[in-house]
C-alpha cells in the first residue's frame, strides 16, 4: 500500500510542477510579446516612405526617371518601390 501512496503523491507533485511551469511560460511569453509590440509598431514608422514629387510643368519623363534611378542607386528606394514609381510615371505621361 505504501508504494501506491508514493506513486499518487509523485503524480500530484508532477501535475503541480507541470501546471506551475506552464503558467510561468505563458506569463513570460505575454511579457515578451508586450515588450516586442511597441518595437514592431515603431519599426514601420522609422523607415520614411519617399515618393517622387508629382510632375511639375517643364519636367520631362526622362528627367523624372533619371531622378528615380538616382534614388534607387543611393539606396533610398528598393527595387520594388522603384518599379512601382516607374510604372506610375510612365502611366501618367
PDB file of N, CA, C and O in Angstrom, chain B, residues numbered from 101:
ATOM      1  N   UNK B 101       0.810  -1.179   0.000  1.00  0.00           N
ATOM      2  CA  UNK B 101       0.000   0.000   0.000  1.00  0.00           C
ATOM      3  C   UNK B 101       0.866   1.262   0.000  1.00  0.00           C
ATOM      4  O   UNK B 101       0.477   2.273  -0.584  1.00  0.00           O
ATOM      5  N   UNK B 102       1.970   1.219   0.611  1.00  0.00           N
ATOM      6  CA  UNK B 102       2.883   2.342   0.694  1.00  0.00           C
ATOM      7  C   UNK B 102       3.367   2.757  -0.691  1.00  0.00           C
ATOM      8  O   UNK B 102       3.547   3.946  -0.954  1.00  0.00           O
ATOM      9  N   UNK B 103       3.578   1.794  -1.569  1.00  0.00           N
ATOM     10  CA  UNK B 103       4.023   2.067  -2.934  1.00  0.00           C
ATOM     11  C   UNK B 103       2.968   2.846  -3.710  1.00  0.00           C
ATOM     12  O   UNK B 103       3.304   3.744  -4.482  1.00  0.00           O
ATOM     13  N   UNK B 104       1.693   2.508  -3.511  1.00  0.00           N
ATOM     14  CA  UNK B 104       0.603   3.220  -4.179  1.00  0.00           C
ATOM     15  C   UNK B 104       0.505   4.665  -3.679  1.00  0.00           C
ATOM     16  O   UNK B 104       0.274   5.585  -4.464  1.00  0.00           O
ATOM     17  N   UNK B 105       0.683   4.855  -2.370  1.00  0.00           N
ATOM     18  CA  UNK B 105       0.644   6.203  -1.818  1.00  0.00           C
ATOM     19  C   UNK B 105       1.769   7.061  -2.377  1.00  0.00           C
ATOM     20  O   UNK B 105       1.560   8.231  -2.696  1.00  0.00           O
ATOM     21  N   UNK B 106       2.948   6.492  -2.496  1.00  0.00           N
ATOM     22  CA  UNK B 106       4.097   7.215  -3.039  1.00  0.00           C
ATOM     23  C   UNK B 106       3.864   7.564  -4.506  1.00  0.00           C
ATOM     24  O   UNK B 106       4.193   8.669  -4.937  1.00  0.00           O
ATOM     25  N   UNK B 107       3.300   6.633  -5.276  1.00  0.00           N
ATOM     26  CA  UNK B 107       3.006   6.888  -6.685  1.00  0.00           C
ATOM     27  C   UNK B 107       1.962   7.988  -6.825  1.00  0.00           C
ATOM     28  O   UNK B 107       2.076   8.827  -7.719  1.00  0.00           O
ATOM     29  N   UNK B 108       0.953   8.005  -5.971  1.00  0.00           N
ATOM     30  CA  UNK B 108      -0.087   9.036  -6.017  1.00  0.00           C
ATOM     31  C   UNK B 108       0.505  10.395  -5.687  1.00  0.00           C
ATOM     32  O   UNK B 108       0.197  11.384  -6.352  1.00  0.00           O
ATOM     33  N   UNK B 109       1.347  10.451  -4.673  1.00  0.00           N
ATOM     34  CA  UNK B 109       1.972  11.726  -4.308  1.00  0.00           C
ATOM     35  C   UNK B 109       2.888  12.233  -5.422  1.00  0.00           C
ATOM     36  O   UNK B 109       2.917  13.429  -5.711  1.00  0.00           O
ATOM     37  N   UNK B 110       3.627  11.326  -6.040  1.00  0.00           N
ATOM     38  CA  UNK B 110       4.506  11.713  -7.143  1.00  0.00           C
ATOM     39  C   UNK B 110       3.687  12.219  -8.319  1.00  0.00           C
ATOM     40  O   UNK B 110       4.090  13.166  -8.995  1.00  0.00           O
ATOM     41  N   UNK B 111       2.549  11.601  -8.565  1.00  0.00           N
ATOM     42  CA  UNK B 111       1.678  12.032  -9.665  1.00  0.00           C
ATOM     43  C   UNK B 111       1.148  13.442  -9.410  1.00  0.00           C
ATOM     44  O   UNK B 111       1.146  14.288 -10.304  1.00  0.00           O
ATOM     45  N   UNK B 112       0.701  13.678  -8.188  1.00  0.00           N
ATOM     46  CA  UNK B 112       0.182  15.002  -7.839  1.00  0.00           C
ATOM     47  C   UNK B 112       1.298  16.040  -7.916  1.00  0.00           C
ATOM     48  O   UNK B 112       1.086  17.137  -8.434  1.00  0.00           O
ATOM     49  N   UNK B 113       2.457  15.714  -7.416  1.00  0.00           N
ATOM     50  CA  UNK B 113       3.571  16.657  -7.452  1.00  0.00           C
ATOM     51  C   UNK B 113       3.966  16.980  -8.889  1.00  0.00           C
ATOM     52  O   UNK B 113       4.245  18.134  -9.214  1.00  0.00           O
ATOM     53  N   UNK B 114       3.990  15.972  -9.743  1.00  0.00           N
ATOM     54  CA  UNK B 114       4.325  16.180 -11.149  1.00  0.00           C
ATOM     55  C   UNK B 114       3.302  17.090 -11.821  1.00  0.00           C
ATOM     56  O   UNK B 114       3.667  17.967 -12.605  1.00  0.00           O
ATOM     57  N   UNK B 115       2.037  16.885 -11.519  1.00  0.00           N
ATOM     58  CA  UNK B 115       0.980  17.705 -12.102  1.00  0.00           C
ATOM     59  C   UNK B 115       1.099  19.153 -11.629  1.00  0.00           C
ATOM     60  O   UNK B 115       0.948  20.076 -12.429  1.00  0.00           O
ATOM     61  N   UNK B 116       1.366  19.361 -10.346  1.00  0.00           N
ATOM     62  CA  UNK B 116       1.502  20.711  -9.800  1.00  0.00           C
ATOM     63  C   UNK B 116       2.700  21.413 -10.432  1.00  0.00           C
ATOM     64  O   UNK B 116       2.606  22.575 -10.828  1.00  0.00           O
ATOM     65  N   UNK B 117       3.810  20.714 -10.525  1.00  0.00           N
ATOM     66  CA  UNK B 117       5.006  21.305 -11.130  1.00  0.00           C
ATOM     67  C   UNK B 117       4.745  21.643 -12.598  1.00  0.00           C
ATOM     68  O   UNK B 117       5.146  22.706 -13.072  1.00  0.00           O
ATOM     69  N   UNK B 118       4.072  20.739 -13.319  1.00  0.00           N
ATOM     70  CA  UNK B 118       3.758  20.987 -14.729  1.00  0.00           C
ATOM     71  C   UNK B 118       2.862  22.199 -14.913  1.00  0.00           C
ATOM     72  O   UNK B 118       3.081  23.014 -15.809  1.00  0.00           O
ATOM     73  N   UNK B 119       1.834  22.316 -14.046  1.00  0.00           N
ATOM     74  CA  UNK B 119       0.931  23.469 -14.144  1.00  0.00           C
ATOM     75  C   UNK B 119       1.658  24.768 -13.834  1.00  0.00           C
ATOM     76  O   UNK B 119       1.451  25.779 -14.505  1.00  0.00           O
ATOM     77  N   UNK B 120       2.505  24.737 -12.819  1.00  0.00           N
ATOM     78  CA  UNK B 120       3.279  25.929 -12.464  1.00  0.00           C
ATOM     79  C   UNK B 120       4.197  26.333 -13.608  1.00  0.00           C
ATOM     80  O   UNK B 120       4.281  27.508 -13.964  1.00  0.00           O
ATOM     81  N   UNK B 121       4.872  25.366 -14.171  1.00  0.00           N
ATOM     82  CA  UNK B 121       5.774  25.632 -15.293  1.00  0.00           C
ATOM     83  C   UNK B 121       5.004  26.210 -16.488  1.00  0.00           C
ATOM     84  O   UNK B 121       5.468  27.154 -17.127  1.00  0.00           O
ATOM     85  N   UNK B 122       3.851  25.654 -16.782  1.00  0.00           N
ATOM     86  CA  UNK B 122       3.030  26.125 -17.910  1.00  0.00           C
ATOM     87  C   UNK B 122       2.583  27.564 -17.682  1.00  0.00           C
ATOM     88  O   UNK B 122       2.642  28.379 -18.603  1.00  0.00           O
ATOM     89  N   UNK B 123       2.127  27.897 -16.445  1.00  0.00           N
ATOM     90  CA  UNK B 123       1.712  29.271 -16.147  1.00  0.00           C
ATOM     91  C   UNK B 123       2.877  30.249 -16.275  1.00  0.00           C
ATOM     92  O   UNK B 123       2.711  31.351 -16.799  1.00  0.00           O
ATOM     93  N   UNK B 124       4.056  29.848 -15.797  1.00  0.00           N
ATOM     94  CA  UNK B 124       5.226  30.708 -15.923  1.00  0.00           C
ATOM     95  C   UNK B 124       5.589  30.946 -17.382  1.00  0.00           C
ATOM     96  O   UNK B 124       5.901  32.071 -17.772  1.00  0.00           O
ATOM     97  N   UNK B 125       5.548  29.897 -18.181  1.00  0.00           N
ATOM     98  CA  UNK B 125       5.858  30.052 -19.608  1.00  0.00           C
ATOM     99  C   UNK B 125       4.876  30.996 -20.282  1.00  0.00           C
ATOM    100  O   UNK B 125       5.273  31.839 -21.086  1.00  0.00           O
ATOM    101  N   UNK B 126       3.593  30.857 -19.957  1.00  0.00           N
ATOM    102  CA  UNK B 126       2.585  31.744 -20.545  1.00  0.00           C
ATOM    103  C   UNK B 126       2.802  33.189 -20.101  1.00  0.00           C
ATOM    104  O   UNK B 126       2.670  34.113 -20.903  1.00  0.00           O
ATOM    105  N   UNK B 127       3.132  33.382 -18.837  1.00  0.00           N
ATOM    106  CA  UNK B 127       3.367  34.727 -18.313  1.00  0.00           C
ATOM    107  C   UNK B 127       4.588  35.356 -18.990  1.00  0.00           C
ATOM    108  O   UNK B 127       4.561  36.525 -19.376  1.00  0.00           O
ATOM    109  N   UNK B 128       5.638  34.580 -19.127  1.00  0.00           N
ATOM    110  CA  UNK B 128       6.850  35.092 -19.770  1.00  0.00           C
ATOM    111  C   UNK B 128       6.613  35.385 -21.249  1.00  0.00           C
ATOM    112  O   UNK B 128       7.127  36.370 -21.779  1.00  0.00           O
ATOM    113  N   UNK B 129       5.838  34.534 -21.913  1.00  0.00           N
ATOM    114  CA  UNK B 129       5.528  34.767 -23.326  1.00  0.00           C
ATOM    115  C   UNK B 129       4.714  36.048 -23.487  1.00  0.00           C
ATOM    116  O   UNK B 129       4.929  36.808 -24.431  1.00  0.00           O
ATOM    117  N   UNK B 130       3.775  36.289 -22.560  1.00  0.00           N
ATOM    118  CA  UNK B 130       2.974  37.510 -22.622  1.00  0.00           C
ATOM    119  C   UNK B 130       3.853  38.743 -22.391  1.00  0.00           C
ATOM    120  O   UNK B 130       3.660  39.770 -23.041  1.00  0.00           O
ATOM    121  N   UNK B 131       4.808  38.645 -21.476  1.00  0.00           N
ATOM    122  CA  UNK B 131       5.716  39.764 -21.227  1.00  0.00           C
ATOM    123  C   UNK B 131       6.598  40.021 -22.443  1.00  0.00           C
ATOM    124  O   UNK B 131       6.830  41.175 -22.805  1.00  0.00           O
ATOM    125  N   UNK B 132       7.090  38.962 -23.075  1.00  0.00           N
ATOM    126  CA  UNK B 132       7.908  39.126 -24.278  1.00  0.00           C
ATOM    127  C   UNK B 132       7.106  39.750 -25.403  1.00  0.00           C
ATOM    128  O   UNK B 132       7.612  40.605 -26.131  1.00  0.00           O
ATOM    129  N   UNK B 133       5.847  39.324 -25.552  1.00  0.00           N
ATOM    130  CA  UNK B 133       5.001  39.878 -26.607  1.00  0.00           C
ATOM    131  C   UNK B 133       4.709  41.350 -26.344  1.00  0.00           C
ATOM    132  O   UNK B 133       4.690  42.158 -27.273  1.00  0.00           O
ATOM    133  N   UNK B 134       4.482  41.698 -25.083  1.00  0.00           N
ATOM    134  CA  UNK B 134       4.220  43.096 -24.738  1.00  0.00           C
ATOM    135  C   UNK B 134       5.454  43.956 -24.982  1.00  0.00           C
ATOM    136  O   UNK B 134       5.344  45.102 -25.418  1.00  0.00           O
ATOM    137  N   UNK B 135       6.618  43.404 -24.700  1.00  0.00           N
ATOM    138  CA  UNK B 135       7.850  44.162 -24.929  1.00  0.00           C
ATOM    139  C   UNK B 135       8.145  44.311 -26.414  1.00  0.00           C
ATOM    140  O   UNK B 135       8.700  45.326 -26.835  1.00  0.00           O
ATOM    141  N   UNK B 136       7.782  43.317 -27.209  1.00  0.00           N
ATOM    142  CA  UNK B 136       8.046  43.352 -28.643  1.00  0.00           C
ATOM    143  C   UNK B 136       7.016  44.184 -29.395  1.00  0.00           C
ATOM    144  O   UNK B 136       7.313  44.691 -30.477  1.00  0.00           O
ATOM    145  N   UNK B 137       5.823  44.336 -28.854  1.00  0.00           N
ATOM    146  CA  UNK B 137       4.753  45.056 -29.548  1.00  0.00           C
ATOM    147  C   UNK B 137       5.125  46.511 -29.850  1.00  0.00           C
ATOM    148  O   UNK B 137       4.943  46.935 -30.991  1.00  0.00           O
ATOM    149  N   UNK B 138       5.629  47.292 -28.910  1.00  0.00           N
ATOM    150  CA  UNK B 138       5.990  48.672 -29.254  1.00  0.00           C
ATOM    151  C   UNK B 138       7.118  48.735 -30.277  1.00  0.00           C
ATOM    152  O   UNK B 138       7.148  49.645 -31.104  1.00  0.00           O
ATOM    153  N   UNK B 139       8.035  47.794 -30.233  1.00  0.00           N
ATOM    154  CA  UNK B 139       9.142  47.805 -31.187  1.00  0.00           C
ATOM    155  C   UNK B 139       8.632  47.557 -32.607  1.00  0.00           C
ATOM    156  O   UNK B 139       9.118  48.182 -33.550  1.00  0.00           O
ATOM    157  N   UNK B 140       7.672  46.666 -32.773  1.00  0.00           N
ATOM    158  CA  UNK B 140       7.155  46.403 -34.116  1.00  0.00           C
ATOM    159  C   UNK B 140       6.252  47.530 -34.579  1.00  0.00           C
ATOM    160  O   UNK B 140       6.149  47.779 -35.780  1.00  0.00           O
ATOM    161  N   UNK B 141       5.591  48.220 -33.650  1.00  0.00           N
ATOM    162  CA  UNK B 141       4.739  49.329 -34.054  1.00  0.00           C
ATOM    163  C   UNK B 141       5.587  50.514 -34.505  1.00  0.00           C
ATOM    164  O   UNK B 141       5.153  51.279 -35.367  1.00  0.00           O
ATOM    165  N   UNK B 142       6.765  50.682 -33.955  1.00  0.00           N
ATOM    166  CA  UNK B 142       7.633  51.808 -34.289  1.00  0.00           C
ATOM    167  C   UNK B 142       8.429  51.527 -35.565  1.00  0.00           C
ATOM    168  O   UNK B 142       8.734  52.456 -36.313  1.00  0.00           O
ATOM    169  N   UNK B 143       8.766  50.276 -35.823  1.00  0.00           N
ATOM    170  CA  UNK B 143       9.633  49.938 -36.943  1.00  0.00           C
ATOM    171  C   UNK B 143       9.113  50.442 -38.290  1.00  0.00           C
ATOM    172  O   UNK B 143       9.891  51.038 -39.035  1.00  0.00           O
ATOM    173  N   UNK B 144       7.827  50.236 -38.647  1.00  0.00           N
ATOM    174  CA  UNK B 144       7.394  50.744 -39.940  1.00  0.00           C
ATOM    175  C   UNK B 144       7.439  52.271 -40.024  1.00  0.00           C
ATOM    176  O   UNK B 144       7.639  52.823 -41.105  1.00  0.00           O
ATOM    177  N   UNK B 145       7.255  52.949 -38.903  1.00  0.00           N
ATOM    178  CA  UNK B 145       7.265  54.400 -38.930  1.00  0.00           C
ATOM    179  C   UNK B 145       8.674  54.956 -39.048  1.00  0.00           C
ATOM    180  O   UNK B 145       8.857  56.087 -39.499  1.00  0.00           O
ATOM    181  N   UNK B 146       9.672  54.178 -38.650  1.00  0.00           N
ATOM    182  CA  UNK B 146      11.032  54.685 -38.681  1.00  0.00           C
ATOM    183  C   UNK B 146      11.601  54.743 -40.094  1.00  0.00           C
ATOM    184  O   UNK B 146      12.527  55.511 -40.351  1.00  0.00           O
ATOM    185  N   UNK B 147      11.063  53.945 -41.015  1.00  0.00           N
ATOM    186  CA  UNK B 147      11.535  53.960 -42.393  1.00  0.00           C
ATOM    187  C   UNK B 147      10.637  54.900 -43.199  1.00  0.00           C
ATOM    188  O   UNK B 147       9.499  54.544 -43.501  1.00  0.00           O
ATOM    189  N   UNK B 148      11.121  56.083 -43.549  1.00  0.00           N
ATOM    190  CA  UNK B 148      10.272  57.019 -44.273  1.00  0.00           C
ATOM    191  C   UNK B 148       9.964  56.508 -45.678  1.00  0.00           C
ATOM    192  O   UNK B 148      10.822  55.956 -46.366  1.00  0.00           O
ATOM    193  N   UNK B 149       8.734  56.708 -46.070  1.00  0.00           N
ATOM    194  CA  UNK B 149       8.322  56.325 -47.414  1.00  0.00           C
ATOM    195  C   UNK B 149       8.499  57.543 -48.296  1.00  0.00           C
ATOM    196  O   UNK B 149       7.866  58.577 -48.087  1.00  0.00           O
ATOM    197  N   UNK B 150       9.361  57.410 -49.278  1.00  0.00           N
ATOM    198  CA  UNK B 150       9.607  58.532 -50.166  1.00  0.00           C
ATOM    199  C   UNK B 150       8.971  58.247 -51.511  1.00  0.00           C
ATOM    200  O   UNK B 150       9.159  57.180 -52.094  1.00  0.00           O
ATOM    201  N   UNK B 151       8.233  59.196 -51.978  1.00  0.00           N
ATOM    202  CA  UNK B 151       7.642  59.087 -53.306  1.00  0.00           C
ATOM    203  C   UNK B 151       8.068  60.317 -54.072  1.00  0.00           C
ATOM    204  O   UNK B 151       8.134  61.413 -53.515  1.00  0.00           O
ATOM    205  N   UNK B 152       8.357  60.140 -55.343  1.00  0.00           N
ATOM    206  CA  UNK B 152       8.746  61.290 -56.140  1.00  0.00           C
ATOM    207  C   UNK B 152       7.618  62.325 -56.187  1.00  0.00           C
ATOM    208  O   UNK B 152       6.438  61.977 -56.157  1.00  0.00           O
ATOM    209  N   UNK B 153       7.994  63.571 -56.260  1.00  0.00           N
ATOM    210  CA  UNK B 153       7.012  64.641 -56.331  1.00  0.00           C
ATOM    211  C   UNK B 153       6.253  64.554 -57.649  1.00  0.00           C
ATOM    212  O   UNK B 153       6.791  64.079 -58.649  1.00  0.00           O
ATOM    213  N   UNK B 154       5.006  65.012 -57.649  1.00  0.00           N
ATOM    214  CA  UNK B 154       4.251  64.993 -58.899  1.00  0.00           C
ATOM    215  C   UNK B 154       4.979  65.797 -59.976  1.00  0.00           C
ATOM    216  O   UNK B 154       5.751  66.711 -59.686  1.00  0.00           O
ATOM    217  N   UNK B 155       4.712  65.436 -61.191  1.00  0.00           N
ATOM    218  CA  UNK B 155       5.400  66.070 -62.317  1.00  0.00           C
ATOM    219  C   UNK B 155       5.103  67.566 -62.350  1.00  0.00           C
ATOM    220  O   UNK B 155       3.948  67.981 -62.440  1.00  0.00           O
ATOM    221  N   UNK B 156       6.137  68.346 -62.278  1.00  0.00           N
ATOM    222  CA  UNK B 156       5.989  69.799 -62.370  1.00  0.00           C
ATOM    223  C   UNK B 156       6.013  70.181 -63.849  1.00  0.00           C
ATOM    224  O   UNK B 156       6.482  69.424 -64.698  1.00  0.00           O
ATOM    225  N   UNK B 157       5.505  71.353 -64.125  1.00  0.00           N
ATOM    226  CA  UNK B 157       5.484  71.817 -65.502  1.00  0.00           C
ATOM    227  C   UNK B 157       6.918  71.957 -66.009  1.00  0.00           C
ATOM    228  O   UNK B 157       7.748  72.574 -65.341  1.00  0.00           O
ATOM    229  N   UNK B 158       7.213  71.410 -67.147  1.00  0.00           N
ATOM    230  CA  UNK B 158       8.525  71.532 -67.737  1.00  0.00           C
ATOM    231  C   UNK B 158       9.484  70.403 -67.374  1.00  0.00           C
ATOM    232  O   UNK B 158      10.598  70.369 -67.899  1.00  0.00           O
ATOM    233  N   UNK B 159       9.098  69.483 -66.502  1.00  0.00           N
ATOM    234  CA  UNK B 159       9.956  68.356 -66.137  1.00  0.00           C
ATOM    235  C   UNK B 159       9.568  67.182 -67.033  1.00  0.00           C
ATOM    236  O   UNK B 159       8.416  66.750 -67.054  1.00  0.00           O
ATOM    237  N   UNK B 160      10.540  66.686 -67.759  1.00  0.00           N
ATOM    238  CA  UNK B 160      10.241  65.610 -68.701  1.00  0.00           C
ATOM    239  C   UNK B 160      10.198  64.266 -67.980  1.00  0.00           C
ATOM    240  O   UNK B 160      10.676  64.131 -66.854  1.00  0.00           O
ATOM    241  N   UNK B 161       9.620  63.284 -68.648  1.00  0.00           N
ATOM    242  CA  UNK B 161       9.534  61.926 -68.120  1.00  0.00           C
ATOM    243  C   UNK B 161      10.945  61.365 -67.941  1.00  0.00           C
ATOM    244  O   UNK B 161      11.221  60.650 -66.978  1.00  0.00           O
ATOM    245  N   UNK B 162      11.819  61.694 -68.866  1.00  0.00           N
ATOM    246  CA  UNK B 162      13.194  61.217 -68.775  1.00  0.00           C
ATOM    247  C   UNK B 162      13.890  61.765 -67.526  1.00  0.00           C
ATOM    248  O   UNK B 162      14.638  61.046 -66.863  1.00  0.00           O
ATOM    249  N   UNK B 163      13.641  63.043 -67.208  1.00  0.00           N
ATOM    250  CA  UNK B 163      14.228  63.634 -66.005  1.00  0.00           C
ATOM    251  C   UNK B 163      13.695  62.960 -64.737  1.00  0.00           C
ATOM    252  O   UNK B 163      14.437  62.707 -63.788  1.00  0.00           O
ATOM    253  N   UNK B 164      12.383  62.678 -64.748  1.00  0.00           N
ATOM    254  CA  UNK B 164      11.793  62.009 -63.593  1.00  0.00           C
ATOM    255  C   UNK B 164      12.378  60.610 -63.415  1.00  0.00           C
ATOM    256  O   UNK B 164      12.692  60.211 -62.294  1.00  0.00           O
ATOM    257  N   UNK B 165      12.525  59.875 -64.493  1.00  0.00           N
ATOM    258  CA  UNK B 165      13.082  58.526 -64.424  1.00  0.00           C
ATOM    259  C   UNK B 165      14.551  58.559 -63.989  1.00  0.00           C
ATOM    260  O   UNK B 165      15.020  57.665 -63.285  1.00  0.00           O
ATOM    261  N   UNK B 166      15.262  59.591 -64.414  1.00  0.00           N
ATOM    262  CA  UNK B 166      16.662  59.734 -64.004  1.00  0.00           C
ATOM    263  C   UNK B 166      16.751  59.976 -62.495  1.00  0.00           C
ATOM    264  O   UNK B 166      17.567  59.362 -61.808  1.00  0.00           O
ATOM    265  N   UNK B 167      15.911  60.868 -61.994  1.00  0.00           N
ATOM    266  CA  UNK B 167      15.891  61.128 -60.555  1.00  0.00           C
ATOM    267  C   UNK B 167      15.504  59.876 -59.771  1.00  0.00           C
ATOM    268  O   UNK B 167      16.066  59.587 -58.715  1.00  0.00           O
ATOM    269  N   UNK B 168      14.541  59.148 -60.308  1.00  0.00           N
ATOM    270  CA  UNK B 168      14.099  57.921 -59.661  1.00  0.00           C
ATOM    271  C   UNK B 168      15.234  56.893 -59.619  1.00  0.00           C
ATOM    272  O   UNK B 168      15.419  56.202 -58.618  1.00  0.00           O
ATOM    273  N   UNK B 169      15.983  56.803 -60.708  1.00  0.00           N
ATOM    274  CA  UNK B 169      17.125  55.886 -60.759  1.00  0.00           C
ATOM    275  C   UNK B 169      18.206  56.283 -59.766  1.00  0.00           C
ATOM    276  O   UNK B 169      18.848  55.425 -59.161  1.00  0.00           O
ATOM    277  N   UNK B 170      18.404  57.574 -59.601  1.00  0.00           N
ATOM    278  CA  UNK B 170      19.401  58.043 -58.636  1.00  0.00           C
ATOM    279  C   UNK B 170      18.984  57.704 -57.205  1.00  0.00           C
ATOM    280  O   UNK B 170      19.824  57.349 -56.378  1.00  0.00           O
ATOM    281  N   UNK B 171      17.693  57.814 -56.916  1.00  0.00           N
ATOM    282  CA  UNK B 171      17.195  57.444 -55.591  1.00  0.00           C
ATOM    283  C   UNK B 171      17.395  55.951 -55.335  1.00  0.00           C
ATOM    284  O   UNK B 171      17.768  55.548 -54.232  1.00  0.00           O
ATOM    285  N   UNK B 172      17.149  55.144 -56.347  1.00  0.00           N
ATOM    286  CA  UNK B 172      17.352  53.695 -56.216  1.00  0.00           C
ATOM    287  C   UNK B 172      18.833  53.379 -56.008  1.00  0.00           C
ATOM    288  O   UNK B 172      19.184  52.565 -55.155  1.00  0.00           O
ATOM    289  N   UNK B 173      19.698  54.025 -56.790  1.00  0.00           N
ATOM    290  CA  UNK B 173      21.139  53.776 -56.683  1.00  0.00           C
ATOM    291  C   UNK B 173      21.691  54.235 -55.327  1.00  0.00           C
ATOM    292  O   UNK B 173      22.645  53.653 -54.813  1.00  0.00           O
ATOM    293  N   UNK B 174      21.093  55.269 -54.760  1.00  0.00           N
ATOM    294  CA  UNK B 174      21.532  55.773 -53.463  1.00  0.00           C
ATOM    295  C   UNK B 174      21.017  54.906 -52.318  1.00  0.00           C
ATOM    296  O   UNK B 174      21.442  55.073 -51.175  1.00  0.00           O
ATOM    297  N   UNK B 175      20.109  53.987 -52.615  1.00  0.00           N
ATOM    298  CA  UNK B 175      19.576  53.100 -51.587  1.00  0.00           C
ATOM    299  C   UNK B 175      18.355  53.650 -50.888  1.00  0.00           C
ATOM    300  O   UNK B 175      17.893  53.071 -49.905  1.00  0.00           O
ATOM    301  N   UNK B 176      17.824  54.752 -51.372  1.00  0.00           N
ATOM    302  CA  UNK B 176      16.634  55.329 -50.768  1.00  0.00           C
ATOM    303  C   UNK B 176      15.404  54.503 -51.128  1.00  0.00           C
ATOM    304  O   UNK B 176      14.512  54.312 -50.302  1.00  0.00           O
ATOM    305  N   UNK B 177      15.364  54.016 -52.358  1.00  0.00           N
ATOM    306  CA  UNK B 177      14.250  53.189 -52.825  1.00  0.00           C
ATOM    307  C   UNK B 177      14.711  51.755 -53.020  1.00  0.00           C
ATOM    308  O   UNK B 177      15.842  51.497 -53.432  1.00  0.00           O
ATOM    309  N   UNK B 178      13.803  50.821 -52.713  1.00  0.00           N
ATOM    310  CA  UNK B 178      14.089  49.427 -53.021  1.00  0.00           C
ATOM    311  C   UNK B 178      13.752  49.195 -54.491  1.00  0.00           C
ATOM    312  O   UNK B 178      13.153  50.047 -55.147  1.00  0.00           O
ATOM    313  N   UNK B 179      14.142  48.045 -54.988  1.00  0.00           N
ATOM    314  CA  UNK B 179      13.866  47.727 -56.394  1.00  0.00           C
ATOM    315  C   UNK B 179      12.355  47.680 -56.650  1.00  0.00           C
ATOM    316  O   UNK B 179      11.891  48.128 -57.699  1.00  0.00           O
ATOM    317  N   UNK B 180      11.596  47.147 -55.707  1.00  0.00           N
ATOM    318  CA  UNK B 180      10.138  47.068 -55.871  1.00  0.00           C
ATOM    319  C   UNK B 180       9.517  48.463 -55.880  1.00  0.00           C
ATOM    320  O   UNK B 180       8.633  48.746 -56.687  1.00  0.00           O
ATOM    321  N   UNK B 181       9.982  49.339 -54.979  1.00  0.00           N
ATOM    322  CA  UNK B 181       9.465  50.706 -54.961  1.00  0.00           C
ATOM    323  C   UNK B 181       9.841  51.431 -56.242  1.00  0.00           C
ATOM    324  O   UNK B 181       9.040  52.195 -56.781  1.00  0.00           O
ATOM    325  N   UNK B 182      11.045  51.201 -56.730  1.00  0.00           N
ATOM    326  CA  UNK B 182      11.487  51.818 -57.977  1.00  0.00           C
ATOM    327  C   UNK B 182      10.569  51.416 -59.127  1.00  0.00           C
ATOM    328  O   UNK B 182      10.126  52.263 -59.903  1.00  0.00           O
ATOM    329  N   UNK B 183      10.288  50.122 -59.232  1.00  0.00           N
ATOM    330  CA  UNK B 183       9.429  49.644 -60.325  1.00  0.00           C
ATOM    331  C   UNK B 183       8.023  50.222 -60.220  1.00  0.00           C
ATOM    332  O   UNK B 183       7.423  50.590 -61.231  1.00  0.00           O
ATOM    333  N   UNK B 184       7.495  50.304 -59.002  1.00  0.00           N
ATOM    334  CA  UNK B 184       6.145  50.862 -58.800  1.00  0.00           C
ATOM    335  C   UNK B 184       6.098  52.313 -59.238  1.00  0.00           C
ATOM    336  O   UNK B 184       5.191  52.716 -59.967  1.00  0.00           O
ATOM    337  N   UNK B 185       7.069  53.099 -58.797  1.00  0.00           N
ATOM    338  CA  UNK B 185       7.076  54.517 -59.146  1.00  0.00           C
ATOM    339  C   UNK B 185       7.352  54.727 -60.640  1.00  0.00           C
ATOM    340  O   UNK B 185       6.807  55.646 -61.252  1.00  0.00           O
ATOM    341  N   UNK B 186       8.192  53.879 -61.214  1.00  0.00           N
ATOM    342  CA  UNK B 186       8.469  53.986 -62.649  1.00  0.00           C
ATOM    343  C   UNK B 186       7.198  53.750 -63.447  1.00  0.00           C
ATOM    344  O   UNK B 186       6.916  54.473 -64.402  1.00  0.00           O
ATOM    345  N   UNK B 187       6.427  52.735 -63.055  1.00  0.00           N
ATOM    346  CA  UNK B 187       5.161  52.476 -63.745  1.00  0.00           C
ATOM    347  C   UNK B 187       4.204  53.644 -63.590  1.00  0.00           C
ATOM    348  O   UNK B 187       3.500  54.004 -64.534  1.00  0.00           O
ATOM    349  N   UNK B 188       4.174  54.247 -62.385  1.00  0.00           N
ATOM    350  CA  UNK B 188       3.288  55.391 -62.161  1.00  0.00           C
ATOM    351  C   UNK B 188       3.670  56.549 -63.067  1.00  0.00           C
ATOM    352  O   UNK B 188       2.799  57.208 -63.636  1.00  0.00           O
ATOM    353  N   UNK B 189       4.958  56.800 -63.204  1.00  0.00           N
ATOM    354  CA  UNK B 189       5.421  57.900 -64.061  1.00  0.00           C
ATOM    355  C   UNK B 189       5.097  57.601 -65.517  1.00  0.00           C
ATOM    356  O   UNK B 189       4.637  58.486 -66.239  1.00  0.00           O
ATOM    357  N   UNK B 190       5.324  56.395 -65.950  1.00  0.00           N
ATOM    358  CA  UNK B 190       5.078  56.053 -67.351  1.00  0.00           C
ATOM    359  C   UNK B 190       3.589  56.077 -67.690  1.00  0.00           C
ATOM    360  O   UNK B 190       3.211  56.456 -68.798  1.00  0.00           O
ATOM    361  N   UNK B 191       2.757  55.681 -66.754  1.00  0.00           N
ATOM    362  CA  UNK B 191       1.299  55.700 -66.991  1.00  0.00           C
ATOM    363  C   UNK B 191       0.768  57.129 -67.025  1.00  0.00           C
ATOM    364  O   UNK B 191      -0.120  57.444 -67.817  1.00  0.00           O
ATOM    365  N   UNK B 192       1.314  57.997 -66.165  1.00  0.00           N
ATOM    366  CA  UNK B 192       0.801  59.367 -66.081  1.00  0.00           C
ATOM    367  C   UNK B 192       1.257  60.228 -67.267  1.00  0.00           C
ATOM    368  O   UNK B 192       0.702  61.304 -67.491  1.00  0.00           O
ATOM    369  N   UNK B 193       2.248  59.777 -68.020  1.00  0.00           N
ATOM    370  CA  UNK B 193       2.719  60.606 -69.140  1.00  0.00           C
ATOM    371  C   UNK B 193       1.925  60.383 -70.389  1.00  0.00           C
ATOM    372  O   UNK B 193       2.199  61.005 -71.415  1.00  0.00           O
TER     373      UNK B 193
END
